[in-house]
Amino acid sequence: MRAPPAGPRLATSCLQRKHRVYTVYSEHRPHKPARCEFLCRIHTEGDDSPLISKPKTVLALPQIVDTAVQILDENGLDGFTMRSLGKQLGRSAMAAYRHVSDRDSLLRLAAQAVQEELPNVDDLPWYERLEVIARHGWRTSWRPHPWVVDLIGGEPTTSLEKARLALMEQTFRDAGFEEDDIVRALVAHWSFVIGTLQFVKRLASQSPDIDPDDVFEFNLRAWILGLGAKATHAHPSNFARVGATLLADTRGVDVAPAHTKPNPIT
């Protein structure tokens, strides 16, 4: 049997022997009997022939999502492209499109993968509910995966984020907020979260001794204290006590007064 002539090789067919599929390269049409016999002989003689290339492992969606999360954690939302994903996977830029329709769909899957179910806060006062909800988001996704906040941008993109938003809205209603004030309160929430993340990012290089969690806790309590002025179901004297307690937790000192004195200014 004569060997195939030298020249550029083009992928022409696949052979299946011993339950393994091999891509065969030839510059001729693959359907000639002589050619098929020759290629089978090459396979029988060994797998080291340059004419045979073993197929790559089939990609699975969890592998694609996990790799996307790694790239997003390292490079952020702006640094994530389908080309960089394909390179990390050892595939082409189009490989992931067998599993997702577009980049945005993959980003939503990545965000969903790093978020956790919300804890039960039904029995807590409204201000403690907000503390638990915000702290849960910070510790489970926003702090370790800050690109999630950039992706959300104030608009929920995953089922867990929609559940978080619905729970916060209901918490504000339970506290007596008007609908317009609920929108303002949510805007203030994301402003303090995004601002804290930006500040923490700068702290990493300029002030490494400052604990990012302490910064978040202080900003969280300042946000809740500001909301207290709008909470119609919170008696002013009671909330003053709560606010002092929150500040005491942040500073590490006890500044809560034994009682709240009436304001002499009428």
C-alpha positions as CSV (number, residue, x, y, z in Angstrom):
1,M,0.0,0.0,0.0
2,R,1.5,3.3,-1.0
3,A,1.9,6.1,1.5
4,P,-0.1,9.4,1.1
5,P,1.7,12.1,-0.8
6,A,3.3,14.9,1.2
7,G,1.6,18.2,1.4
8,P,-0.9,20.2,3.6
9,R,-3.1,18.0,5.6
10,L,-6.8,18.6,6.0
11,A,-9.2,17.0,8.5
12,T,-11.3,14.6,6.4
13,S,-12.8,11.8,8.5
14,C,-13.0,10.0,11.8
15,L,-12.2,6.4,12.5
16,Q,-13.5,4.4,15.5
17,R,-11.5,1.5,16.7
18,K,-11.2,0.0,20.2
19,H,-14.0,2.3,21.3
20,R,-11.9,5.4,20.7
21,V,-12.4,8.1,18.1
22,Y,-9.5,9.6,16.2
23,T,-9.4,12.5,13.8
24,V,-7.6,11.5,10.5
25,Y,-5.7,13.9,8.4
26,S,-5.2,13.5,4.6
27,E,-5.2,15.7,1.5
28,H,-7.4,13.2,-0.4
29,R,-11.1,12.4,-0.1
30,P,-11.7,10.0,2.8
31,H,-14.1,7.6,1.1
32,K,-11.7,5.7,-1.2
33,P,-11.4,2.1,0.0
34,A,-7.6,2.1,-0.4
35,R,-7.3,5.2,1.6
36,C,-9.5,3.8,4.4
37,E,-7.5,0.6,4.5
38,F,-4.2,2.6,4.7
39,L,-5.5,4.7,7.6
40,C,-6.7,1.7,9.5
41,R,-3.3,0.2,9.1
42,I,-1.7,3.3,10.5
43,H,-3.9,3.1,13.5
44,T,-3.1,-0.6,14.0
45,E,0.6,0.0,13.9
46,G,0.4,2.6,16.7
47,D,-0.9,5.9,17.9
48,D,2.2,8.0,17.4
49,S,1.5,8.7,13.7
50,P,1.4,12.5,13.0
51,L,-1.7,11.7,10.9
52,I,-3.8,10.9,13.9
53,S,-5.0,13.4,16.6
54,K,-6.8,12.3,19.7
55,P,-10.0,14.2,20.5
56,K,-10.1,16.6,23.4
57,T,-12.2,15.9,26.5
58,V,-15.8,17.1,26.1
59,L,-16.5,20.3,28.0
60,A,-19.2,20.3,30.6
61,L,-21.2,23.4,31.8
62,P,-20.0,23.2,35.4
63,Q,-16.4,23.3,34.2
64,I,-17.1,26.3,32.0
65,V,-18.8,28.1,34.9
66,D,-16.0,27.3,37.4
67,T,-13.4,28.6,35.0
68,A,-15.4,31.7,34.3
69,V,-15.6,32.4,38.1
70,Q,-11.8,32.0,38.3
71,I,-11.2,34.6,35.5
72,L,-13.7,37.0,37.0
73,D,-12.1,36.8,40.4
74,E,-8.7,37.6,38.9
75,N,-9.6,40.1,36.3
76,G,-13.0,41.5,37.1
77,L,-16.0,42.0,34.9
78,D,-14.2,44.1,32.3
79,G,-11.4,41.6,32.0
80,F,-13.6,38.7,31.2
81,T,-14.0,37.7,27.6
82,M,-15.1,34.5,25.8
83,R,-11.7,34.5,24.2
84,S,-9.9,34.5,27.6
85,L,-12.3,31.8,28.8
86,G,-11.5,29.6,25.7
87,K,-7.8,30.1,26.3
88,Q,-8.1,29.1,29.9
89,L,-10.0,26.0,28.9
90,G,-7.6,25.2,26.1
91,R,-10.3,25.6,23.5
92,S,-11.5,28.2,21.0
93,A,-13.4,31.3,21.9
94,M,-16.6,29.7,20.5
95,A,-16.4,26.5,22.6
96,A,-18.6,27.7,25.4
97,Y,-21.4,28.7,23.0
98,R,-22.3,25.0,22.8
99,H,-23.6,25.4,26.4
100,V,-24.7,29.1,26.8
101,S,-26.3,31.4,24.3
102,D,-24.1,34.5,25.0
103,R,-21.7,36.1,27.4
104,D,-24.4,37.6,29.6
105,S,-26.0,34.2,30.2
106,L,-22.7,32.8,31.3
107,L,-22.1,35.7,33.7
108,R,-25.5,35.1,35.3
109,L,-24.6,31.5,35.8
110,A,-21.3,32.5,37.3
111,A,-23.0,34.9,39.7
112,Q,-25.6,32.3,40.7
113,A,-22.7,29.8,41.4
114,V,-21.1,32.1,44.0
115,Q,-24.2,33.1,45.8
116,E,-25.8,31.3,48.8
117,E,-29.3,30.9,50.1
118,L,-30.4,33.7,52.5
119,P,-30.8,32.9,56.2
120,N,-34.2,33.0,57.9
121,V,-34.7,36.5,59.4
122,D,-38.5,36.5,59.8
123,D,-38.4,36.7,63.6
124,L,-35.9,39.6,63.8
125,P,-36.7,43.4,64.1
126,W,-36.5,45.2,60.7
127,Y,-33.1,46.8,61.4
128,E,-31.5,43.4,62.4
129,R,-33.0,41.8,59.3
130,L,-31.2,44.4,57.2
131,E,-28.0,43.8,59.1
132,V,-28.2,40.0,58.5
133,I,-29.1,40.3,54.8
134,A,-26.4,42.8,54.0
135,R,-23.8,41.0,56.1
136,H,-24.7,37.7,54.4
137,G,-24.2,39.2,50.9
138,W,-20.9,40.8,51.9
139,R,-19.3,37.6,53.4
140,T,-20.6,35.1,50.8
141,S,-20.3,36.9,47.5
142,W,-19.6,40.7,47.4
143,R,-16.4,40.6,49.3
144,P,-14.8,37.4,47.8
145,H,-16.3,38.1,44.4
146,P,-16.7,41.9,43.9
147,W,-17.5,41.5,40.2
148,V,-20.9,40.3,41.3
149,V,-21.8,43.8,42.5
150,D,-20.7,45.3,39.2
151,L,-22.8,42.7,37.4
152,I,-25.9,43.4,39.5
153,G,-25.6,47.2,39.2
154,G,-28.7,47.6,41.3
155,E,-30.8,45.2,39.1
156,P,-31.0,41.6,40.2
157,T,-29.7,39.1,37.6
158,T,-30.1,35.8,39.5
159,S,-33.0,34.1,41.4
160,L,-31.1,34.5,44.7
161,E,-30.5,38.2,44.1
162,K,-34.2,38.6,43.3
163,A,-35.1,36.9,46.5
164,R,-32.7,39.2,48.4
165,L,-34.3,42.3,46.9
166,A,-37.8,41.0,47.6
167,L,-36.9,40.3,51.3
168,M,-35.4,43.8,51.7
169,E,-38.4,45.5,50.1
170,Q,-40.7,43.6,52.5
171,T,-38.5,44.5,55.5
172,F,-38.8,48.2,54.6
173,R,-42.5,47.9,54.3
174,D,-42.7,46.2,57.7
175,A,-40.7,49.2,59.1
176,G,-43.3,51.6,57.7
177,F,-41.4,53.0,54.7
178,E,-43.4,54.5,51.8
179,E,-42.8,53.0,48.4
180,D,-40.7,56.0,47.2
181,D,-38.6,55.8,50.3
182,I,-38.0,52.1,49.7
183,V,-36.5,52.9,46.3
184,R,-34.2,55.5,47.9
185,A,-33.2,53.1,50.7
186,L,-32.2,50.5,48.2
187,V,-30.2,53.0,46.2
188,A,-28.5,54.0,49.4
189,H,-27.8,50.4,50.2
190,W,-26.0,49.7,46.9
191,S,-24.2,53.1,47.2
192,F,-22.6,52.0,50.5
193,V,-21.8,48.5,49.2
194,I,-20.1,49.7,46.1
195,G,-18.4,52.6,47.9
196,T,-17.1,50.1,50.5
197,L,-15.7,47.8,47.9
198,Q,-13.9,50.6,46.1
199,F,-12.5,51.9,49.4
200,V,-11.4,48.4,50.4
201,K,-9.7,47.9,47.0
202,R,-7.7,51.1,47.6
203,L,-6.9,50.0,51.2
204,A,-5.3,46.8,50.0
205,S,-2.3,48.7,48.7
206,Q,-2.3,51.9,50.9
207,S,-3.5,50.8,54.3
208,P,-3.1,47.0,54.6
209,D,-3.6,47.1,58.4
210,I,-7.2,48.2,58.2
211,D,-9.7,45.3,58.2
212,P,-12.1,45.5,55.3
213,D,-14.8,43.8,57.4
214,D,-14.5,46.5,60.0
215,V,-15.0,49.1,57.3
216,F,-18.1,47.3,56.1
217,E,-19.6,46.9,59.5
218,F,-19.2,50.6,60.3
219,N,-20.8,51.6,57.0
220,L,-23.6,49.1,57.4
221,R,-24.5,50.5,60.8
222,A,-24.3,54.1,59.5
223,W,-26.7,53.1,56.7
224,I,-29.2,51.6,59.1
225,L,-29.0,54.5,61.5
226,G,-29.8,56.8,58.6
227,L,-32.8,54.7,57.7
228,G,-34.1,54.9,61.3
229,A,-35.2,58.5,60.7
230,K,-37.6,57.2,58.1
231,A,-38.9,54.2,59.9
232,T,-42.4,55.3,61.0
233,H,-42.8,52.1,63.1
234,A,-39.8,52.9,65.2
235,H,-40.4,55.1,68.2
236,P,-37.7,57.9,68.2
237,S,-36.5,57.2,71.8
238,N,-36.3,53.4,71.2
239,F,-34.4,53.9,68.0
240,A,-32.0,56.3,69.6
241,R,-31.2,53.5,72.0
242,V,-30.7,51.0,69.2
243,G,-28.6,53.5,67.3
244,A,-26.3,54.0,70.2
245,T,-25.9,50.3,70.7
246,L,-25.0,49.9,67.0
247,L,-22.4,52.6,67.3
248,A,-21.0,51.0,70.5
249,D,-20.6,47.7,68.7
250,T,-18.7,49.4,65.9
251,R,-16.4,51.5,68.1
252,G,-15.9,48.8,70.7
253,V,-17.0,51.1,73.5
254,D,-20.3,51.5,75.4
255,V,-21.9,54.8,74.4
256,A,-25.5,53.8,74.9
257,P,-27.2,56.2,77.4
258,A,-29.2,54.8,80.3
259,H,-32.2,56.8,79.0
260,T,-33.0,59.2,76.2
261,K,-33.5,62.8,77.3
262,P,-36.2,64.9,75.6
263,N,-34.9,67.4,73.1
264,P,-35.1,70.9,74.7
265,I,-35.6,72.5,71.3
266,T,-39.3,72.6,70.3
